[in-house]
């Protein structure tokens, strides 16, 4: 069974589900036998703020929830939440192909990855959308359109779909795409084992909600205070502006600001290979800090703890206008970092 589980997870991770939606929880069923020439864009539409939930049958990892993080040009970034992990998946529609460019695991933060480069992408769907269109996957498997009028059933409705089959050595993967909805069903078959993922519901105007811990100096108590905040993120909304705003506005008057009014975050990202966060801020961060060495240390530690906790790392590199952090009290080199420290902190309820 473990073998089939691994095969299913490998196959299913190559294909994700996205779509546009109707105004209600359950999509309107499409009209069968419409005399239209379908394109990849018809079958995998890019739409903002769409939430999709999928039922899993036959395997604990078969269920999914998806949100749309970013859309730009011919690319879309999907947050794929499974029982095992959360992934960032980058898709591209180009030259009549739907391509899976990359898939990053342990994606529990927010970052625009649309510019990810990968020449070894996987083609999930290909024009012309007609029976017999065939191609080879990046793993050397045969993938082809087997039926453009397949009748399928899901908890969200009955559809006429385009069926795409991927043939493995000892399994077959069936993917179903519906016009103006997207990828609505997957069936994995090997021997007597069948695993399904079915569209259960689809909603529009749904942001992704996550909880972030923001840290602030409590200079009088000589401690750091943190408060958990629920953040609502719509498609194409960046986390840096939200972090910037919260760090300028402590939840209580007795707490110190981390950022001054005019401080801006110029750049913020996670380096996966180094397990380190990089943040570059404007010169006002130092110029308007107006703090002695003790308060400055607490301000820096609050920033480091906020970012370290959010990205789940213990190292943060801080630069000011592209140069390593330096003030009258504290300075680092390009090879130095600040470390998270969760001792001597308390929570604000």
Secondary structure per residue as TSV (DSSP state, phi and psi in degrees):
chain	resnum	aa	ss	phi	psi
A	1	X	-	360.0	-35.0
A	2	X	H	-61.0	-36.3
A	3	X	H	-61.5	-45.2
A	4	X	H	-67.3	-34.8
A	5	X	H	-62.0	-43.6
A	6	X	H	-66.3	-41.7
A	7	X	H	-61.7	-43.2
A	8	X	H	-63.4	-45.9
A	9	X	H	-64.5	-37.3
A	10	X	H	-65.3	-44.1
A	11	X	H	-69.4	-44.9
A	12	X	H	-68.9	-28.8
A	13	X	T	-69.7	-16.2
A	14	X	T	-81.1	-14.4
A	15	X	-	-129.4	126.5
A	16	X	-	-129.3	165.1
A	17	X	-	-110.0	126.4
A	18	X	-	-155.6	159.6
A	19	X	-	-177.8	175.5
A	20	X	-	-92.6	-175.7
A	21	X	-	-154.7	163.9
A	22	X	-	-87.2	177.4
A	23	X	S	-79.4	-14.5
A	24	X	S	-105.7	174.3
A	25	X	S	-59.7	-42.3
A	26	X	S	-99.8	130.4
A	27	X	-	-66.7	154.7
A	28	X	-	-72.6	135.0
A	29	X	-	-67.3	139.9
A	30	X	-	-77.0	154.3
A	31	X	-	-80.1	128.8
A	32	X	T	-74.3	158.0
A	33	X	T	60.5	32.7
A	34	X	-	-74.5	129.8
A	35	X	-	-79.9	65.5
A	36	X	-	-121.2	149.3
A	37	X	-	-91.7	109.4
A	38	X	-	-76.8	151.2
A	39	X	-	-122.3	169.1
A	40	X	H	-60.4	-38.7
A	41	X	H	-63.9	-32.9
A	42	X	H	-64.1	-37.6
A	43	X	H	-92.0	-11.0
A	44	X	S	-142.6	68.7
A	45	X	-	-71.1	147.6
A	46	X	-	-96.2	115.2
A	47	X	-	-137.6	138.6
A	48	X	T	-75.9	152.1
A	49	X	T	53.2	41.4
A	50	X	-	-103.1	130.3
A	51	X	E	-111.4	133.0
A	52	X	E	-131.5	136.3
A	53	X	E	-119.4	136.2
A	54	X	E	-122.5	134.8
A	55	X	E	-80.0	139.7
A	56	X	E	-111.5	136.6
A	57	X	E	-129.7	126.7
A	58	X	S	94.8	-6.9
A	59	X	S	-160.2	138.8
A	60	X	T	-66.2	-20.4
A	61	X	T	-97.3	6.6
A	62	X	-	-78.7	-21.8
A	63	X	-	-80.0	153.6
A	64	X	E	-144.1	157.1
A	65	X	E	-134.0	138.5
A	66	X	E	-131.7	145.5
A	67	X	E	-130.6	155.3
A	68	X	E	-98.9	111.4
A	69	X	E	-83.7	-48.5
A	70	X	E	-144.1	147.2
A	71	X	E	-137.8	132.3
A	72	X	E	-157.4	123.6
A	73	X	T	60.2	-124.0
A	74	X	T	-97.4	17.7
A	75	X	E	-126.5	151.9
A	76	X	E	-139.6	143.5
A	77	X	E	-115.2	122.6
A	78	X	E	-112.0	135.4
A	79	X	E	-92.4	113.9
A	80	X	E	-108.6	108.8
A	81	X	E	-100.9	117.2
A	82	X	-	-117.9	169.7
A	83	X	S	-62.6	-22.1
A	84	X	S	-94.5	-34.7
A	85	X	-	-164.7	175.5
A	86	X	E	-117.2	133.0
A	87	X	E	-118.6	150.1
A	88	X	E	-105.3	117.7
A	89	X	E	-115.5	130.3
A	90	X	E	-106.5	122.4
A	91	X	E	-115.3	150.1
A	92	X	E	-136.4	137.3
A	93	X	E	-110.3	114.1
A	94	X	E	-153.0	138.5
A	95	X	T	52.5	39.9
A	96	X	T	73.5	18.5
A	97	X	E	-125.0	144.2
A	98	X	E	-98.1	117.6
A	99	X	E	-116.7	136.6
A	100	X	E	-93.3	107.4
A	101	X	E	-78.2	-46.0
A	102	X	E	-158.5	162.3
A	103	X	E	-143.1	115.2
A	104	X	E	-106.8	125.1
A	105	X	S	-83.6	170.6
A	106	X	S	53.8	41.7
A	107	X	-	-94.3	82.7
A	108	X	-	-104.6	6.7
A	109	X	S	-117.0	-165.6
A	110	X	-	-127.8	123.1
A	111	X	-	-157.3	138.4
A	112	X	-	-79.9	111.9
A	113	X	-	-111.9	16.2
A	114	X	T	-61.2	-26.1
A	115	X	T	-86.0	8.3
A	116	X	-	-55.9	131.8
A	117	X	-	-103.8	134.7
A	118	X	-	-162.2	113.3
A	119	X	S	-83.7	-12.2
A	120	X	S	-100.3	55.2
A	121	X	-	-82.5	167.9
A	122	X	E	-110.3	131.5
A	123	X	E	-89.5	118.7
A	124	X	E	-94.2	-30.8
A	125	X	E	-150.6	144.6
A	126	X	E	-144.5	140.6
A	127	X	S	-84.6	154.2
A	128	X	S	-74.7	146.1
A	129	X	-	-80.8	85.3
A	130	X	S	-153.3	156.7
A	131	X	T	-56.2	132.5
A	132	X	T	99.1	-15.1
A	133	X	-	-59.9	124.6
A	134	X	E	-135.7	149.6
A	135	X	E	-156.2	175.2
A	136	X	E	-110.7	134.0
A	137	X	-	-73.3	170.2
A	138	X	T	-65.3	-19.7
A	139	X	T	-93.6	7.3
A	140	X	S	84.5	15.8
A	141	X	-	-94.0	155.4
A	142	X	E	-82.6	130.9
A	143	X	E	-131.5	135.9
A	144	X	E	-155.7	157.2
A	145	X	E	-83.8	120.1
A	146	X	E	-104.7	-21.6
A	147	X	E	-160.8	125.9
A	148	X	E	-97.6	0.6
A	149	X	E	-132.4	41.2
A	150	X	E	-73.6	133.4
A	151	X	E	-93.3	121.2
A	152	X	E	-130.5	159.5
A	153	X	E	-126.6	134.8
A	154	X	E	-137.9	166.2
A	155	X	T	-59.7	-21.0
A	156	X	T	-89.1	-9.7
A	157	X	E	149.6	177.8
A	158	X	E	-100.5	136.0
A	159	X	E	-137.1	158.7
A	160	X	E	-102.2	120.6
A	161	X	E	-128.3	163.4
A	162	X	E	-90.8	123.0
A	163	X	E	-97.6	128.3
A	164	X	E	-120.0	127.6
A	165	X	E	-111.2	134.3
A	166	X	E	-112.8	125.2
A	167	X	E	-101.8	113.7
A	168	X	-	-92.8	-177.0
A	169	X	S	-64.4	-39.4
A	170	X	S	-137.7	27.2
A	171	X	-	-153.4	165.0
A	172	X	E	-131.4	141.4
A	173	X	E	-117.2	124.4
A	174	X	E	-109.4	122.6
A	175	X	E	-117.3	139.3
A	176	X	E	-124.2	125.5
A	177	X	E	-116.3	135.4
A	178	X	E	-119.4	136.5
A	179	X	T	-54.9	131.7
A	180	X	T	67.9	2.4
A	181	X	T	-115.3	-48.7
A	182	X	E	115.0	-145.2
A	183	X	E	-86.8	111.8
A	184	X	E	-111.4	-13.8
A	185	X	E	-157.1	142.3
A	186	X	E	-134.3	135.7
A	187	X	E	-128.5	124.0
A	188	X	E	-109.7	124.2
A	189	X	E	-126.9	131.1
A	190	X	E	-149.7	120.2
A	191	X	T	57.5	-126.1
A	192	X	T	-93.9	4.8
A	193	X	E	-95.3	131.9
A	194	X	E	-131.2	129.3
A	195	X	E	-125.4	133.5
A	196	X	E	-125.3	148.6
A	197	X	E	-126.2	120.4
A	198	X	E	-126.2	138.2
A	199	X	E	-62.2	122.5
A	200	X	E	-99.0	-44.0
A	201	X	E	-158.1	160.8
A	202	X	E	-141.8	133.7
A	203	X	E	-133.7	147.9
A	204	X	S	-109.7	167.1
A	205	X	S	56.4	42.0
A	206	X	-	-115.3	114.3
A	207	X	-	-80.8	165.4
A	208	X	E	-90.0	130.5
A	209	X	E	-107.2	129.0
A	210	X	E	-140.1	159.0
A	211	X	E	-104.7	131.0
A	212	X	E	-123.9	138.3
A	213	X	E	-92.3	121.0
A	214	X	E	-106.4	129.5
A	215	X	E	-104.8	144.5
A	216	X	E	-141.3	148.6
A	217	X	E	-72.6	135.1
A	218	X	E	-111.8	87.3
A	219	X	T	-63.2	-37.6
A	220	X	T	-65.6	-34.4
A	221	X	T	-91.8	-6.4
A	222	X	T	57.1	40.8
A	223	X	E	-138.6	166.7
A	224	X	E	-101.2	140.7
A	225	X	E	-112.7	144.9
A	226	X	E	-130.3	151.9
A	227	X	E	-135.2	133.2
A	228	X	E	-83.6	130.8
A	229	X	E	-125.7	137.1
A	230	X	E	-86.0	123.1
A	231	X	E	-109.5	134.0
A	232	X	E	-104.3	121.1
A	233	X	E	-118.8	116.5
A	234	X	-	-89.3	167.1
A	235	X	T	-55.0	133.4
A	236	X	T	71.8	10.9
A	237	X	-	-92.6	127.1
A	238	X	-	-89.8	149.4
A	239	X	H	-77.0	-24.9
A	240	X	H	-61.8	-39.7
A	241	X	H	-67.5	-34.4
A	242	X	H	-69.7	-45.6
A	243	X	H	-60.8	-43.4
A	244	X	H	-57.5	-45.7
A	245	X	H	-65.2	-45.7
A	246	X	H	-65.7	-37.9
A	247	X	H	-73.0	-14.1
A	248	X	H	-88.7	-12.1
A	249	X	S	-133.3	82.4
A	250	X	-	-58.5	149.1
A	251	X	S	-73.7	-13.9
A	252	X	S	-135.8	149.0
A	253	X	T	-63.4	-32.7
A	254	X	T	-75.2	-6.7
A	255	X	S	-91.7	149.8
A	256	X	-	-90.2	149.1
A	257	X	-	-70.5	146.6
A	258	X	S	-88.5	-42.0
A	259	X	S	-111.5	140.2
A	260	X	-	-75.4	171.1
A	261	X	T	-56.5	-38.9
A	262	X	T	-97.8	1.4
A	263	X	-	-70.6	136.9
A	264	X	-	-125.8	146.6
A	265	X	E	-88.2	115.8
A	266	X	E	-81.8	-36.6
A	267	X	E	-155.7	141.9
A	268	X	E	-150.9	122.8
A	269	X	E	-160.5	161.7
A	270	X	E	-102.4	128.9
A	271	X	E	-94.1	104.3
A	272	X	T	-62.1	-42.5
A	273	X	T	-66.1	-31.3
A	274	X	T	-94.8	-9.3
A	275	X	T	52.4	48.6
A	276	X	E	-142.5	140.1
A	277	X	E	-95.1	138.7
A	278	X	E	-113.2	129.9
A	279	X	E	-133.2	131.3
A	280	X	E	-116.8	128.5
A	281	X	E	-119.3	165.1
A	282	X	-	-75.6	164.4
A	283	X	T	-61.5	-24.0
A	284	X	H	-63.1	-22.6
A	285	X	H	-57.5	-40.9
A	286	X	H	-87.7	-44.7
A	287	X	H	-63.5	-34.6
A	288	X	T	-105.0	10.1
A	289	X	-	-66.1	-44.0
A	290	X	-	52.8	55.6
A	291	X	-	-139.2	149.7
A	292	X	-	-77.3	-179.3
A	293	X	H	-62.8	-37.6
A	294	X	H	-67.5	-48.3
A	295	X	H	-66.9	-37.7
A	296	X	H	-60.1	-43.0
A	297	X	H	-60.8	-39.5
A	298	X	H	-69.9	-36.7
A	299	X	H	-63.1	-47.5
A	300	X	H	-63.0	-41.7
A	301	X	H	-66.1	-34.9
A	302	X	H	-64.0	-43.4
A	303	X	H	-63.5	-46.1
A	304	X	H	-63.7	-44.0
A	305	X	H	-64.7	-39.7
A	306	X	H	-61.2	-48.6
A	307	X	H	-72.8	-40.9
A	308	X	H	-61.9	-42.0
A	309	X	H	-68.0	-40.5
A	310	X	H	-65.7	-43.3
A	311	X	H	-92.6	-1.4
A	312	X	T	58.9	49.0
A	313	X	-	-131.6	170.1
A	314	X	S	-114.5	1.4
A	315	X	E	-125.7	134.7
A	316	X	E	-134.8	127.3
A	317	X	E	-100.7	125.6
A	318	X	E	-112.6	128.2
A	319	X	E	-127.1	157.2
A	320	X	E	-122.7	114.8
A	321	X	T	52.5	39.9
A	322	X	T	87.3	-3.5
A	323	X	E	-113.7	149.3
A	324	X	E	-53.4	145.4
A	325	X	-	-55.5	133.4
A	326	X	B	-154.6	132.9
A	327	X	-	-137.6	-167.9
A	328	X	S	-73.7	-14.6
A	329	X	S	-115.0	-35.6
A	330	X	-	-132.0	139.6
A	331	X	B	-149.5	146.1
A	332	X	-	-128.4	164.9
A	333	X	-	-100.2	178.2
A	334	X	T	-64.6	-21.9
A	335	X	T	-97.6	3.7
A	336	X	-	-107.0	155.3
A	337	X	-	-136.8	167.5
A	338	X	E	-101.6	144.3
A	339	X	E	-108.9	145.8
A	340	X	-	-66.4	151.6
A	341	X	-	-151.2	106.9
A	342	X	-	-97.9	12.5
A	343	X	S	-80.9	154.6
A	344	X	S	59.7	44.6
A	345	X	E	-127.4	158.3
A	346	X	E	-141.7	158.2
A	347	X	E	-98.2	140.5
A	348	X	-	-97.2	123.4
A	349	X	-	-90.5	360.0
